[in-house]
């Protein structure tokens, strides 16, 4: 009798829908890749500008701006995900 009731309960349970969880995880992974690429490209741009204009501060400045830009983009994306 207990086995029969347990089987009935197991049949009535709905399978979990993991599609929303997978979408969120994929979106967050994309955010991490975007952040890394933004900072990396900002660093490359700053290094190139340093060499082109023979300065020493442009690489640091552009990289710092890229970090701020990437943080802004992460916050904007997370706020969109929370809606």
C-alpha positions in Angstrom: 0.0 0.0 0.0 2.8 2.4 0.9 4.7 1.5 -2.3 1.6 2.1 -4.4 1.0 5.5 -2.8 4.7 6.5 -3.3 4.5 5.5 -7.0 1.3 7.6 -7.4 2.9 10.6 -5.8 6.0 10.2 -8.0 3.8 10.1 -11.1 1.9 13.2 -10.1 5.0 15.4 -9.6 5.8 17.5 -12.6 9.4 17.5 -13.9 11.3 20.6 -13.1 11.7 23.2 -15.9 15.4 24.1 -16.0 15.1 26.1 -19.2 14.9 29.4 -17.3 17.9 28.5 -15.1 19.9 27.6 -18.2 19.0 30.8 -19.9 20.1 32.8 -16.8 23.4 30.9 -16.5 24.1 31.4 -20.2 23.4 35.1 -20.0 25.7 35.4 -16.9 28.4 33.6 -18.7 28.0 35.9 -21.7 28.4 38.9 -19.3 31.7 37.5 -18.0 33.1 37.1 -21.5 31.9 40.5 -22.5 33.5 42.1 -19.5 36.8 40.4 -20.1 36.8 41.3 -23.8 36.0 44.9 -23.1 38.8 45.3 -20.6 41.3 43.4 -22.9 40.4 45.5 -26.0 40.6 48.7 -23.9 44.1 47.7 -22.8 45.2 46.9 -26.4 43.8 50.3 -27.6 45.6 52.1 -24.8 48.9 50.3 -25.5 48.6 51.2 -29.2 47.8 54.9 -28.4 50.8 55.0 -26.0 53.1 53.8 -28.8 51.5 56.0 -31.5 51.6 59.3 -29.5 54.7 58.3 -27.4 53.0 58.9 -24.1 53.0 56.7 -21.0 49.6 57.3 -19.4 47.2 56.4 -22.2 47.2 52.7 -21.6 46.3 53.0 -17.9 43.7 55.6 -18.6 42.0 53.7 -21.5 42.1 50.4 -19.5 40.5 52.1 -16.5 37.8 53.6 -18.7 37.2 50.1 -20.1 36.8 48.7 -16.6 34.2 51.3 -15.7 32.4 50.7 -19.0 32.4 46.9 -18.4 31.0 47.4 -14.9 28.3 49.7 -16.3 27.4 47.1 -18.9 27.3 44.3 -16.2 25.0 46.3 -14.0 22.7 47.2 -16.9 22.5 43.6 -18.0 21.8 42.3 -14.4 19.1 44.9 -14.0 17.5 43.7 -17.2 17.6 40.1 -16.0 15.9 41.0 -12.7 12.9 42.5 -14.5 
